[in-house]
Amino acid sequence: MRAIEFQRYGGPEVLTAVTAEAPEPGPGQVSVDVAWAGVNFADLKARSEGYRVPRLPCVPGLEVSGRIRALGAGATGLAVGQEVAALTEHGAYAEVAVAEAATVFPLPAGVDLRTAAALPTVVPTAYALLHSVGRLQPGETVLVQGAAGGVGTAVGQLARAAGAGAVYGVVSSAAKAAHARAHGYDEVFTGDFRQRVREATGGRGADLVLDPVGGDTLREGLASLAVFGRLVSFGNASSAEPWSVGRPELYPLGVSVSGFSILSLASTAPAELRSLTEAAFAKVADGTVSLPVTAEFALEDAADAHRLMGTRTSTGKLLLRVGA
């Protein structure tokens, strides 16, 4: 099979096209003939920093769509040939990928394979940030970092559908601001946002802040919360040093901080992940969420996809065309 791997950490140039043996599913696993693979920022961190890389060489990639090729022993509720989307620990940049059966999801009616490849990490994460972890209530205000990315695009639409009073986003450029406003955001800020959030909310602050950046951005988000507000950390794109909060930050306004990682949930609570994903995919099937694919690349051009995402200018979702 064709695959993309890296044998050392570095820039996009370390991604190399190879020919490899197709992997076989182990007990409780499923192999998938890949049609499309999603590109995520976590893939860039894996390639450059070794994020969640079990060993080298490594085939990167966390999400695929395609058709089930084979079932491992004990894998139930699925069938060979069935169209699915899957969350993988790694290995998505290949013609055949293996995933735990618990993270392989039949496609809802009306969702095609190209659309499905954009869903496994993004839409369940967005749904969990708002509902399972963030516990958004109707009328509350939401502030989202990275509002023009895949998760941010889904969050804007889901928050609007859930009855948020206002949805504010933070992006890095005017072009990204236009994208976010087209996907549910009332107002979008570039650059410094803390004072502008206070002004937009009449001095009150945001009820829910969603942060994939970490570092100083997270601390500014924490300072932007309203009384009893909640901040959910779901990444550290800044690669900042580990942070901590305590009495000085939390006690004065009764605010709270929580975290979410869909990859961790897949390992620790697969049943909850399945329920979450089914609810999230239903929002795509009924038209509540539309996740635009803004660029697609041939599998062999995975390095170009990484270069584009690395410029921080891309919006929406990037895909690799594998067996489509």
MORA-V359693 format. One record per pair of residues at least 12 apart in sequence whose C-alpha atoms are under 7 Angstrom apart, sorted by the first residue. I is the first residue (numbers start at 1). J is the second residue. Records with the same first field share a line. If there is no record, write none. Layout:
BEGIN
I->J  J
END
This chain:
BEGIN
1->19  20  21  22  95
2->18  19  20  94  95
3->17  18  19  20  93  94  95
4->16  17  18  59  93  94
5->17  57  58  59  60
6->57  58  59
7->56  57  58
9->47  48  49  50
10->47  48
11->48
12->303  306  307
13->303
15->303
17->300
22->96
23->96  97  98
25->70  71  72  98
26->72  73
27->72  73  74
28->72  73  74  75  100  101
29->71  72  75  98  99  100  101
30->68  70  71  72  98  99  100  101
31->68  69  70  71  96  97  98  99
32->66  67  68  69  96  97  98
33->66  67  68  69  95  96  97
34->64  65  66  67  95  96  97  322  323
35->65  66  321  322  323  324
36->64  65  66  114  117  319  320  321  322  323  324
37->63  64  65  92  93  117  319  320  321  322
38->63  64  117  118  318  319  320
39->61  318  319
43->60  61
44->306
59->90  91  93
60->90  91  92  93
61->90  91  92  93
62->87  88  89  90  91  92
63->86  87  88  92  117  120  121
64->85  86  87  92  117
65->84  85  86  113  116  117
66->83  84  85  113
67->81  82  83  84
68->80  81  82  83
69->81
75->101
83->106  107
84->104  105  106  107
85->104  105  106  107  116  117  120
86->99  103  104  105  120
87->99  103  104  120  121
93->299
95->322  323
102->270  274
103->266  274
108->285
109->285
110->285
111->285
118->317
121->262
122->150  151
123->151  154  280
124->276  277  280
125->151  262
126->151  154  155
127->280
129->232
134->208  230  232
138->162  163  164  165
139->163  164  165
140->164  165  166  207
141->164  165  166  167  206  207  208
142->166  167  168  206  207  208  209
143->167  168  169  206  208  209  210
144->168  169  170  209  210  211
145->169  170  171  210  211  212
146->170  171
147->169  170  171  180
148->171  176  179  180  315  316
149->315  316
150->316  317
153->180  183  291  316
154->289  291
156->183  184  185
157->183  184  288  289
158->289
160->184
166->186
167->185  186
168->185  186  187  188
169->185  187  188  189
170->188  189  190
171->189  190
172->190  191
173->190
176->315
194->220  224
197->224
198->224
204->226
205->224  225  226
206->224  225  226  229
207->225  226  229  230
208->229  230  231
209->221  230  231  232
210->231  232  233
211->232  233  234
212->233  234  235  236  237
213->235  236  237  238
214->235  236  237  238  240
215->238  240  243
227->253  254  255
228->253  254  255
229->255  256
230->255  256  257
231->256  257  258
232->257  258  259
233->258  259  260
234->259  260  261
291->316
292->316  317
293->316  317  318
294->315  316  317  318
295->318  319
296->318  319  320  321
297->319  320  321
298->320  321  322
299->320  321  322
302->320
END
